[in-house]
Amino acid sequence: MDMTPAELFKALADETRTRISLLIAREGELCVCELTCALGESQPKISRHLALLRSSGLLADRRQGQWIYYRLHPQLPQWAQQVLAAAQQGNGLGLQDDAGRLAAMGERPLRQASCC
């Protein structure tokens, strides 16, 4: 996959997209309803940002039943993965609230029952 640094940083230029990307990188895979709850944002806003992240090549998705799960694109260049890892480490407490709201939902499948 060819992704330039400019393309990566453009995709991450919005705070919501950065939060989504870092939370997905942390969790491995999340669905729209999990992200909506974790970030405290509306479903249309989250979906719009996910579509942009997917079209940029940063995220990939898969369908399982009625749910669509998003993860980092498996062919994301190593340097881009390192940028995300460094951002997670440097973010400190920035994701703590988002991760806390996600954890409060419980584990799957209980989490899915509570939000989807």
C-alpha positions as CSV (number, residue, x, y, z in Angstrom):
1,M,0.0,0.0,0.0
2,D,1.3,3.4,-0.9
3,M,0.6,6.1,1.6
4,T,2.5,9.3,1.9
5,P,3.2,11.1,5.2
6,A,1.0,13.9,3.9
7,E,-1.9,11.6,3.3
8,L,-1.6,10.1,6.8
9,F,-1.4,13.4,8.5
10,K,-4.3,14.8,6.4
11,A,-6.4,11.8,7.5
12,L,-5.5,12.4,11.2
13,A,-5.8,16.2,11.0
14,D,-9.2,16.1,12.7
15,E,-9.4,15.4,16.4
16,T,-12.3,12.9,16.0
17,R,-10.4,11.0,13.3
18,T,-7.3,10.9,15.5
19,R,-9.2,9.7,18.5
20,I,-10.9,7.0,16.3
21,S,-7.6,5.9,14.8
22,L,-5.8,5.7,18.2
23,L,-8.7,3.9,19.9
24,I,-8.9,1.3,17.1
25,A,-5.1,0.9,17.1
26,R,-5.3,0.3,20.9
27,E,-8.3,-2.1,20.8
28,G,-7.5,-3.9,17.5
29,E,-11.1,-3.6,16.1
30,L,-14.2,-1.7,16.9
31,C,-17.7,-1.2,15.4
32,V,-19.5,2.1,14.9
33,C,-21.7,1.7,18.0
34,E,-18.6,1.1,20.2
35,L,-16.9,4.2,18.8
36,T,-20.1,6.3,19.2
37,C,-20.3,5.4,22.9
38,A,-16.5,5.7,23.5
39,L,-16.2,9.1,21.9
40,G,-19.6,10.5,23.0
41,E,-20.4,11.5,19.4
42,S,-23.3,10.9,17.1
43,Q,-23.5,7.9,14.8
44,P,-23.6,10.0,11.6
45,K,-20.5,12.0,12.7
46,I,-18.5,8.8,13.5
47,S,-19.6,7.1,10.3
48,R,-18.6,10.1,8.2
49,H,-15.1,10.1,9.8
50,L,-14.8,6.3,9.4
51,A,-15.6,6.6,5.7
52,L,-12.8,9.2,5.3
53,L,-10.3,7.1,7.2
54,R,-11.2,4.0,5.2
55,S,-10.9,5.9,1.9
56,S,-7.6,7.3,2.9
57,G,-6.3,3.7,3.4
58,L,-5.8,4.0,7.1
59,L,-8.6,1.7,8.1
60,A,-10.1,-1.5,6.7
61,D,-13.5,-2.9,7.5
62,R,-15.3,-6.3,7.7
63,R,-18.9,-7.2,8.0
64,Q,-20.1,-9.7,10.6
65,G,-23.9,-10.1,10.6
66,Q,-25.3,-6.6,11.0
67,W,-22.1,-5.1,12.4
68,I,-19.2,-3.6,10.5
69,Y,-15.9,-3.7,12.3
70,Y,-13.0,-1.3,11.6
71,R,-9.3,-2.0,12.1
72,L,-6.1,-0.6,10.9
73,H,-5.5,-1.6,7.3
74,P,-3.4,-4.8,7.3
75,Q,-1.2,-3.3,4.6
76,L,-0.6,-0.1,6.4
77,P,3.1,0.8,6.0
78,Q,5.3,0.1,9.0
79,W,6.3,3.7,9.3
80,A,2.6,4.7,9.6
81,Q,2.1,2.1,12.3
82,Q,5.1,3.5,14.2
83,V,3.6,7.0,13.9
84,L,0.3,5.8,15.5
85,A,2.2,3.9,18.2
86,A,4.2,6.9,19.0
87,A,1.1,9.1,19.1
88,Q,-0.5,6.6,21.5
89,Q,2.5,6.7,23.8
90,G,2.7,10.5,23.7
91,N,-1.0,10.9,24.2
92,G,-0.8,10.0,27.8
93,L,-4.2,10.5,29.4
94,G,-5.8,11.7,26.2
95,L,-7.5,8.4,25.4
96,Q,-8.3,7.5,29.0
97,D,-11.8,8.9,29.0
98,D,-12.6,7.3,25.6
99,A,-11.1,3.9,26.8
100,G,-13.0,4.2,30.1
101,R,-16.3,4.7,28.3
102,L,-15.6,1.7,26.1
103,A,-14.6,-0.5,29.1
104,A,-17.8,0.5,30.9
105,M,-19.7,-1.1,28.0
106,G,-18.3,-4.5,29.1
107,E,-16.8,-7.2,26.8
108,R,-18.3,-8.5,23.6
109,P,-20.9,-9.9,23.1
110,L,-22.4,-8.0,26.1
111,R,-21.0,-4.8,24.6
112,Q,-22.9,-5.4,21.4
113,A,-26.2,-6.0,23.1
114,S,-25.9,-2.7,25.0
115,C,-25.2,-0.5,22.0
116,C,-26.3,-2.1,18.7
